[in-house]
């Protein structure tokens, strides 16, 4: 009786082991696909890693170059329909920029950079909505599991891209301020040494400067923190909205892939325009403020 019990127990253990092995094999055979916060690597060139979001950025650059070439190769005094449409869009964008800068002469200085930035962000926002982006890729074995890696991924749904754009915008605005205002006047906004140096000469006429000028000095230091905050604000706003839209569309497609995601895709088209416009307009504001002397 004891022998039969031992044999039964061994058979049960073997059956359980076979079940575990079969479940592990079935899990390994299933292809996993999930929306990740980080971009997936596609290729390696030495220490340089090409990710799917970087490929999408390059594709956006190619689209901008192709559109610029197609519009610019047949520019004439009597515009065609396409040229007239482009001129209308550009003129409308310049009028919008004038409302921020206050003068067309100031707008002309920064408009090429701002408009190019707007197009880059907008096209990257929209490329993530094109069928095939996120669904065309290859299968890779990662830690014993088959994982689907998409070949393209919306670049602005990658925090690395939005952070790089934000740093470029903030650093570019500071360089613009140095060029327009002058190095000493511009950096005096942040480190107001002039206010501290002027205390001994002004204290007889106005004793209050001994309290006011140190406050102005520390306010200037706070401006440095504000510049860092601009980077966080620009990058997280754009990344959060686009990444959330990507997760939303993926979740809706899992629930019901036919017809249901279409209204949400139209919504994401509008969100893409709004986020690109916000990013460009905030950058324009930063350039305008940086190019204005402190006393103005």
Backbone torsions as a table, in degrees:
resi	resn	phi	psi	omega
1	UNK	NA	-40.0	179.2
2	UNK	-66.6	-37.3	179.6
3	UNK	-64.5	-42.6	179.0
4	UNK	-62.9	-38.2	178.9
5	UNK	-64.5	-43.2	179.0
6	UNK	-63.4	-41.8	178.3
7	UNK	-62.4	-42.0	179.4
8	UNK	-63.5	-40.4	179.5
9	UNK	-65.2	-41.7	179.0
10	UNK	-64.4	-41.1	177.7
11	UNK	-63.0	-39.2	179.0
12	UNK	-65.2	-41.8	178.7
13	UNK	-63.5	-41.8	178.6
14	UNK	-63.5	-42.3	179.5
15	UNK	-63.7	-40.9	179.1
16	UNK	-65.3	-41.1	178.5
17	UNK	-63.6	-41.8	178.3
18	UNK	-63.4	-38.2	178.5
19	UNK	-63.6	-44.1	179.8
20	UNK	-63.2	-43.4	179.6
21	UNK	-63.4	-41.5	-179.9
22	UNK	-67.1	-38.7	177.5
23	UNK	-65.7	-39.7	178.5
24	UNK	-65.3	-39.0	179.4
25	UNK	-66.4	-39.1	179.3
26	UNK	-67.6	-38.1	177.4
27	UNK	-65.2	-38.6	179.4
28	UNK	-67.8	-31.3	-178.8
29	UNK	-78.5	-20.8	178.9
30	UNK	-75.2	140.3	179.7
31	UNK	-92.1	123.9	-179.8
32	UNK	-95.5	141.4	177.6
33	UNK	-147.5	119.8	179.6
34	UNK	-141.8	154.2	178.1
35	UNK	-79.9	119.0	-176.8
36	UNK	-106.5	155.4	176.7
37	UNK	-71.9	-26.2	-176.4
38	UNK	-102.7	150.8	176.9
39	UNK	-76.5	149.3	179.5
40	UNK	-89.5	136.2	177.7
41	UNK	-70.6	139.5	179.5
42	UNK	-107.2	-42.5	-178.2
43	UNK	-149.0	160.5	178.8
44	UNK	-127.6	132.1	173.3
45	UNK	-122.8	86.3	-172.6
46	UNK	70.0	-124.3	177.5
47	UNK	-88.7	-4.8	-179.3
48	UNK	-87.4	124.1	-177.9
49	UNK	-106.0	127.2	175.7
50	UNK	-97.5	116.5	179.9
51	UNK	-101.1	167.8	-179.5
52	UNK	-68.8	-29.9	176.3
53	UNK	-72.5	-32.6	176.4
54	UNK	-67.1	-39.4	175.3
55	UNK	-60.8	-39.2	178.9
56	UNK	-66.3	-36.5	176.8
57	UNK	-64.4	-43.4	177.3
58	UNK	-62.1	-38.6	178.1
59	UNK	-63.5	-39.2	177.8
60	UNK	-63.5	-39.9	177.5
61	UNK	-63.6	-42.1	178.6
62	UNK	-62.4	-40.7	179.2
63	UNK	-63.6	-42.4	179.7
64	UNK	-64.4	-43.6	178.7
65	UNK	-63.2	-42.4	-179.7
66	UNK	-64.6	-42.7	178.7
67	UNK	-65.2	-41.4	179.5
68	UNK	-63.6	-41.3	179.4
69	UNK	-67.5	-42.0	-178.1
70	UNK	-65.3	-36.5	-179.3
71	UNK	-80.1	-39.4	-173.5
72	UNK	-81.8	-15.9	-174.6
73	UNK	-76.5	-17.8	-179.2
74	UNK	-129.1	46.9	177.2
75	UNK	-78.3	131.5	-178.7
76	UNK	-142.1	165.6	178.5
77	UNK	-66.8	-32.4	174.1
78	UNK	-99.8	97.5	-171.4
79	UNK	-69.1	145.2	171.7
80	UNK	-77.6	178.9	-178.9
81	UNK	-63.1	-41.6	-179.4
82	UNK	-67.0	-43.3	178.9
83	UNK	-63.8	-40.3	178.1
84	UNK	-63.5	-38.9	178.5
85	UNK	-64.6	-44.8	179.8
86	UNK	-64.3	-43.2	179.1
87	UNK	-62.9	-36.9	177.4
88	UNK	-64.5	-43.5	179.5
89	UNK	-64.2	-45.6	-178.5
90	UNK	-65.0	-43.1	179.6
91	UNK	-64.2	-40.8	176.8
92	UNK	-63.3	-39.1	178.3
93	UNK	-66.9	-37.1	179.2
94	UNK	-68.9	-37.3	176.2
95	UNK	-64.7	-38.9	176.8
96	UNK	-64.1	-40.4	177.9
97	UNK	-67.2	-34.7	177.7
98	UNK	-60.1	-33.2	-179.9
99	UNK	-67.0	-19.5	177.9
100	UNK	-94.4	-48.0	-176.8
101	UNK	-76.7	-30.1	179.6
102	UNK	87.5	-4.8	-179.7
103	UNK	-158.1	140.9	-180.0
104	UNK	-65.2	-33.4	179.8
105	UNK	-61.7	-37.5	177.1
106	UNK	-73.3	-37.0	-179.3
107	UNK	-62.2	-42.5	-177.6
108	UNK	-59.6	-32.6	-177.3
109	UNK	-66.9	-35.4	-173.0
110	UNK	-112.5	-11.7	-172.7
111	UNK	-60.5	-43.6	-179.7
112	UNK	-56.3	-41.9	179.7
113	UNK	-68.4	-45.6	-176.6
114	UNK	-65.2	-43.5	-177.6
115	UNK	-69.5	-38.3	176.5
116	UNK	-63.9	-39.8	177.2
117	UNK	-63.3	-41.6	178.5
118	UNK	-61.3	-45.5	179.9
119	UNK	-63.9	-41.0	-179.1
120	UNK	-63.3	-46.2	-179.7
121	UNK	-67.1	-42.3	-178.6
122	UNK	-63.3	-47.0	-178.6
123	UNK	-65.5	-38.9	176.5
124	UNK	-64.8	-37.8	177.1
125	UNK	-63.2	-40.6	-177.0
126	UNK	-79.7	-30.2	-179.4
127	UNK	-62.4	-29.7	178.3
128	UNK	-69.0	-12.3	-179.5
129	UNK	-96.9	-11.0	-177.8
130	UNK	-70.1	134.0	176.6
131	UNK	-57.1	132.0	-176.7
132	UNK	109.8	-35.0	176.0
133	UNK	-73.2	115.7	-176.7
134	UNK	97.2	-14.1	-179.7
135	UNK	-117.0	-11.5	175.9
136	UNK	-104.2	123.4	-178.4
137	UNK	-173.8	-149.6	-178.2
138	UNK	-142.3	165.4	-178.6
139	UNK	-103.0	133.0	-178.0
140	UNK	-130.2	140.8	178.1
141	UNK	-84.6	118.8	178.8
142	UNK	-128.0	114.7	179.9
143	UNK	54.4	42.8	176.8
144	UNK	79.3	5.9	180.0
145	UNK	-119.6	144.1	175.2
146	UNK	-82.1	118.8	-177.1
147	UNK	-119.8	130.7	177.6
148	UNK	-82.3	125.9	179.6
149	UNK	-112.7	113.3	179.5
150	UNK	-69.7	144.9	-178.8
151	UNK	-73.9	-34.8	178.7
152	UNK	-124.7	146.7	176.1
153	UNK	-145.7	141.0	-179.5
154	UNK	-51.2	121.0	-173.3
155	UNK	-65.5	-36.0	-178.8
156	UNK	-77.8	-5.2	170.8
157	UNK	-88.1	4.6	176.3
158	UNK	-109.1	123.0	-176.4
159	UNK	-63.6	-27.8	178.3
160	UNK	-60.5	-40.4	-179.5
161	UNK	-68.2	-48.9	-177.5
162	UNK	-66.1	-34.9	177.9
163	UNK	-66.8	-41.5	178.2
164	UNK	-63.8	-41.2	177.9
165	UNK	-63.9	-41.2	-179.8
166	UNK	-65.7	-43.3	178.4
167	UNK	-62.9	-42.4	178.9
168	UNK	-61.9	-40.4	-179.3
169	UNK	-66.9	-46.9	-177.4
170	UNK	-69.3	-45.7	178.4
171	UNK	-64.0	-40.7	178.5
172	UNK	-62.3	-39.2	179.0
173	UNK	-66.3	-36.8	178.0
174	UNK	-69.1	-38.9	176.0
175	UNK	-64.5	-40.9	177.7
176	UNK	-61.4	-40.9	178.4
177	UNK	-63.7	-40.0	178.1
178	UNK	-63.7	-40.8	-178.3
179	UNK	-68.6	-43.4	-174.5
180	UNK	-79.2	-48.7	-173.5
181	UNK	-86.0	-34.8	-172.6
182	UNK	112.7	146.5	-173.4
183	UNK	-62.9	-47.5	-175.6
184	UNK	-66.1	-47.2	-179.1
185	UNK	-63.1	-38.4	-176.6
186	UNK	-70.1	-48.3	-178.3
187	UNK	-71.6	-17.5	176.3
188	UNK	-67.6	-19.1	175.1
189	UNK	-66.6	-30.6	-176.0
190	UNK	-96.1	-47.2	178.9
191	UNK	-117.2	91.2	-172.3
192	UNK	-84.7	70.0	178.4
193	UNK	-63.9	-32.1	-179.1
194	UNK	-57.9	-36.5	-178.8
195	UNK	-68.5	-38.1	179.1
196	UNK	-72.2	-40.2	-178.6
197	UNK	-65.9	-31.7	-175.6
198	UNK	-80.8	-4.7	-178.2
199	UNK	-61.5	-49.7	-177.8
200	UNK	-60.3	-35.4	-177.2
201	UNK	-79.9	-22.8	-176.8
202	UNK	-104.7	-8.9	-173.6
203	UNK	-66.6	-28.9	179.7
204	UNK	-71.6	-43.7	180.0
205	UNK	-72.6	-39.3	-175.4
206	UNK	-139.4	93.2	-177.4
207	UNK	-61.2	-19.6	-177.6
208	UNK	-67.4	-16.8	-178.0
209	UNK	-64.0	-22.9	179.8
210	UNK	-66.2	-21.5	176.2
211	UNK	-101.9	-37.7	-174.1
212	UNK	-73.5	-46.3	-174.4
213	UNK	-65.4	-40.0	173.8
214	UNK	-61.7	-34.7	176.9
215	UNK	-63.9	-43.5	177.3
216	UNK	-60.5	-36.2	179.6
217	UNK	-63.5	-46.4	-179.2
218	UNK	-71.4	-30.2	174.5
219	UNK	-63.2	-37.9	176.6
220	UNK	-62.2	-38.6	177.5
221	UNK	-65.7	-33.7	177.2
222	UNK	-64.8	-30.2	177.6
223	UNK	-60.6	-31.9	177.6
224	UNK	-64.4	-42.2	176.4
225	UNK	-62.8	-36.5	178.2
226	UNK	-62.9	-35.8	178.0
227	UNK	-65.7	-39.2	177.3
228	UNK	-67.5	-38.5	179.6
229	UNK	-64.4	-30.6	177.5
230	UNK	-60.6	-41.0	179.7
231	UNK	-62.0	-46.7	179.8
232	UNK	-64.1	-41.7	-178.4
233	UNK	-63.5	-49.7	-178.4
234	UNK	-63.1	-47.2	-173.5
235	UNK	-69.8	-46.7	-176.3
236	UNK	-70.1	-35.3	-179.7
237	UNK	-63.0	-50.9	-178.1
238	UNK	-66.3	-46.3	-179.2
239	UNK	-62.4	-45.7	-176.9
240	UNK	-61.3	-43.9	-177.9
241	UNK	-69.4	-43.2	-177.5
242	UNK	-73.3	-41.4	179.1
243	UNK	-65.1	-39.7	177.9
244	UNK	-62.9	-39.3	176.5
245	UNK	-64.5	-38.1	178.0
246	UNK	-64.2	-43.5	178.5
247	UNK	-65.4	-40.5	-179.8
248	UNK	-61.8	-47.0	-179.3
249	UNK	-64.5	-38.3	178.1
250	UNK	-64.3	-42.7	-180.0
251	UNK	-66.0	-41.6	179.1
252	UNK	-65.1	-39.5	179.8
253	UNK	-65.7	-33.5	177.5
254	UNK	-68.5	-37.2	179.8
255	UNK	-67.3	-51.5	179.7
256	UNK	-158.6	110.8	-169.7
257	UNK	-82.2	-14.3	-173.6
258	UNK	-105.1	109.8	173.9
259	UNK	88.9	-42.4	-174.8
260	UNK	-62.4	-40.3	-178.1
261	UNK	-71.2	-14.0	-173.3
262	UNK	-60.1	-48.8	178.2
263	UNK	-59.7	-36.3	179.9
264	UNK	-71.1	-30.6	176.4
265	UNK	-67.3	-40.9	175.3
266	UNK	-62.0	-38.2	177.4
267	UNK	-63.4	-40.4	179.4
268	UNK	-69.5	-28.8	174.5
269	UNK	-61.8	-44.8	178.8
270	UNK	-66.3	-41.9	178.5
271	UNK	-61.6	-38.7	178.5
272	UNK	-60.8	-42.3	178.1
273	UNK	-65.2	-46.5	-176.8
274	UNK	-62.6	-44.9	-178.1
275	UNK	-67.3	-37.7	176.5
276	UNK	-65.3	-40.1	179.5
277	UNK	-66.7	-42.0	178.6
278	UNK	-62.8	-45.3	-178.8
279	UNK	-61.2	-45.3	-178.9
280	UNK	-67.8	-41.5	-177.9
281	UNK	-68.8	-38.9	176.6
282	UNK	-64.5	-40.5	176.7
283	UNK	-62.8	-39.8	177.3
284	UNK	-63.0	-40.0	177.1
285	UNK	-62.2	-43.5	179.3
286	UNK	-61.9	-41.7	178.8
287	UNK	-65.2	-41.8	-178.5
288	UNK	-65.1	-44.2	179.1
289	UNK	-65.7	-40.7	-179.1
290	UNK	-67.2	-30.5	-179.7
291	UNK	-86.8	7.5	178.9
292	UNK	-108.2	131.0	178.8
293	UNK	-62.7	151.1	-173.9
294	UNK	-60.5	-39.0	-177.1
295	UNK	-70.9	-14.3	178.5
296	UNK	-92.8	NA	NA
